[in-house]
Amino acid sequence: MAPPPSAGSVSQRMMTLVQTLQFGWFVGHLTLLFCAVRYAFSYITFNFYSRFARFSYRTAFVAAAATYGIVVYKGYRARVRGRQQTSPLALAADENVQYMLMALVWLFSRQVPLALLPFMVYSIFHVATYSRTNLIPTITPPQQTGATGASPGGRPATKSSPLADTIGKFVKEYYDASMTLVAGLEILLWFRVMLSAITFTKGSWMLLAIYTVFLRARYSQSSFVQGAVRQGTERADAMMANQSTPPAVRQGWETVKRLVRQAADATDINRYVGGNQPAKKAQYLSYYFPFLNWTRQYKWAYLQGDVIAALTMASFYIPMSLSYASNLGHIPPINGLYSFVFNPVVYALLGSCPQMVVGPEAAGSLLVGTVVRSSVDLGHSGDQDHAMNARIAGVVTGMAGAVIFVAGLTRLGFLDSVLSRPFLRGFISAIGFVILADQLIPEMGLTQRAKEVGQVSHGSSYEKLVFLVSNASHAHRLTCAVAFGSFTIIMVCRELKRRLQPRYPSVAYIPDRFVVVVLSAVLTWKCGWDKKGLEILGHVKSSTGSPFPFRWPFIPSHMKHVREAMSTSFLIALLGFFESSVAAKSLGGGDGKHGEGLQGIVLSANRELVALGVANIVGGCFMALPAFGGYGRSKVNASTGGRTPMSSIILSLISLLCVLFLLPYFYYLPKAVLSSMISVVAYSLIEEAPDDIKFFLRIRGFSELALMSLIFLATIFYSLPLGIALGVGLSLLSVIRHSTKPRIQILGKVPSPNAASNPDTPDQWESAEENPKALEFIKGCLIVRIPEPLTFANTGDLKSRLRRLELYGTTLAHPALPRIRDAQHNQNIIFDVHGVTGLDGSGAQVLAEIVDGYVERGVRVFFCRVPGERSEVWRKFVRSGIVERVGGRAHFVRSVDEALRMTELESEEEEWGGRRR
């Protein structure tokens, strides 16, 4: 602290003191003490839920947050002046930051009177210390005794105030005891919060998790907390040592101690980042939990770009999330905001792509809406039962997260390659068309008309188009003007941005959609359009009344929804992961062009699955829409300055503030504007289809075009689930057909022009099916190349295909044709197995049966370029008896040429043997 002013009158000295930041810190602690005492009086009189008591309680924690915030600010300013870089991880380890954040948590939580006591004890000593060192010396400056040399430097000795001396003795005498008291109170407070969680008090489990993290940090930093824990453990051990204690209780206590000790060891961050353990363990931990890596590298220079990127994304995508929830997902609009509150921050902690931002997408939201409508049709919910519809959305999101999380744990990162490009393009284009047709009804003001006509909103896109054409005369003019006007403005701004951004990159910062949303809401409010028939969003609130309702999605009462949502959740997971993979691969690991970004974060498909899975499981607990990495959103983040996952965390904080404080301002937002924003997204889903169609026409990919058309037409004329079933089924059949088809080839020798002049030149062998007229075939030999691993999937048809090679010299010939190759050309079979890098039991069994058939017919069998004897393939050859049946190791050679020489040698030996006989 700065020394107290000593010059001037009392009023001048006090004025100087009041203007310091330390005085604000002192006033904060004084306010905390006053409010705590006032609240204690209300508590004693059993009036602790009165308006004044609640005000005192909240004000006390506001003062606490302010005082600790002042200390944090002073520390930050000192580091800036000293040009020191501080990582967020080190900042979070500061106990002042911890107490400031905990004060904010208590401020927004339910009243827990015990939480005030630790802050109150700290404030007593802070007020006493400040009064002794600053306030009292300012009012009554120390008097000089007149003696010199009594103090260092030869300055005159001074006599302090008796009151200041008394306060100093009090602080010195009772400081350790009071800190021990605070440690005990903090531990007792944990049990108090645990009791609330056990009794399922609203919000208690989240509070328990936060306070457990806080108490764990206090244990690692405070010797008083460590001493209190040690003392409590010793007392409990003494009680358990009593002979009257039942053995089961004693054993349970030992188990609890062991589990707590293991949890404390596992959560000791110093083991991994403090250098106490081998660097290898720290590297592994940073790999699986990337936030441990990027938080240590974070620089304050990144903060400006991350904040700007988060604000830009919030202005674009927060209104979009409301649209997705209400218009596509058929759930309360606030549930769309939850996808930006929870999912981005979870992905920021676990994801391996620093610049990718997760959030709800149009396709996933529409698929959630299909499950909600299916539940309505089956009678499990109703169109106006917003609470149940939100729970169904939570089940779908949670199941999609669980699917993708399990896929990550089982290392199925290749799943993004299962769906073919034609399927994705046909399906996504169909979704865009479905969304356009779906949104035209509210854009034309025909929502009420659709309800009167019948199940139009639950019908196919074709039925909706027929309804729109036949009821166009009933369209609401004001609604059409607002909707199509908004659509036009957004599309024009979108095109202008696309053209201007190469020359003027700053146009990306213009929040055109946010401006449209704000202007439409203001005009609706000022002009009274809602009274003229324009539908508005109205009150945006949770269906349960709580701002963040928690509901575990996998409870038994939700099983009927789980069965309905199983296939759709799987497709949401697959589509979401595919789009996330595209975005992550385009952005990379965040190293930047010149290595100026975050270092050491390696992109991993399996870790992406885990991160996205955990994020959606958390989102499902709060009934949010499914959220995955969007390419467009992530590019906006990167182009507007976002360089680290901190932009995602800031976006979550902005969304949190919107939920807590800004929802009333969405009241006058026209639903037609939300629909037009979704129509713009739907148009972007369709606009890439013509390029793909032209490409497939150019390469004559008629099978791909047929698949695209089939999925598109099935979705448009029948339903989205049928399009899903056809697309996934045909894609899987294509994958299975491709994987089960053996790719064996008959080889022929390429004539070498230098063979006569240089006979030692090795021969070249190529597939006879590619250019049969340019190749030479070896008389009496069938040379077969197997270019792939042999497994149960591709060996089922191997015998018949080999038979076709023997009869026709190609696998493409129809089996009804007469034989082309003479049997004498198949006296020797040479297998080139260089591509057989894997061989399972089924493949080995089929290959052994093929070899047995040849040997029984008197055909000599040779293998060339077999993997080494240490390989598992060679071991399978030996164990299956193939090596013994073909004639031993002599029939396993290094090249086709060597195998041909072996056939000639064995043929000559048989010929000479026959002549001798």
Buried (B, 14 or more C-beta within 10 A) or exposed (E): EEEBBEEEEEEEBBEBBEEBBBBEBBBBBBBBBBBBEBBBBBBEEEEBEEEEBBEBBBBBBBBBBBBBBBBBEBBBEEBEEEEEEBBBBBBBBBEBBBBBBBBBBBBEBEBBBEBBBBBBBBBBBBBBBBBBBBBBBBBBBBEEEEEEEEEEEEEEBEEBBEEBEEBBEBBEEBEEEBBBBBBBBBBBBBEBBBEBBEEEEBBBBBBBEBBBBBBBBBBBBBEBBBBBBEEBBEEEEEEBEEEEEEEEEBEEBEEEBEEEEEEEEEBBBEBBBEEEBEEEEBEEBBBEEBBBBBBBBBEEEBBEBBBBBBBBBBBBBBBBBBBBBBBBBBBBBBBBBBBBBBBBBBBBBBBBBBBBBBBBBBBBBBBBBBBBBBBBEEEBBEEEBBBBBBBBBBBBBBBBBBBBBBBBEEEBBEBBEBBBBBBBBBBBBBBBBBBBBBBBBBBBBBBEBBEEBEEBBBBBBEBBBEBBEEBEEEBBEBBBEBBBBBBEBBBEBBEEBEEBEEEEEEBBBBBBBBBBBBEBBEBBBEEEBBEEEBBBBEEBBBBBEEBBBBBEBBEEEBEBBBEBBEBBBBBBBBBBBBBBBBBBEBBBBBBBEEEEBBEBBEBBBBBBBBBBBBBBBBBBBBBBBBBBBBBBBBBBBBBBBBBBBBBBBBBBBBBBEBBEEBBEEBBBBBBBBBBBBBBBBBBEBBEEBEEBBEEBEEEEBEEBBBBBEBBBBBBBEBBBBBBBBBBBEBBBEBBEEEEBBBBBBBBBBEEBEEEEEEEEEEBEBBBBBEEEEEBEBBEBBBBBBBBBBBBEBBBBBBBEBBBBBBBBBBBEBEEEEEEEBEEEBBBBBBBBBBBBEBBBEBBBBBBBEBBBBBBEEEBBBBBBBBBEEEBEBBBBBEEBEBBEBBBEEEBBBEBBBEBBEBBBEBBEEEEEEEEEE
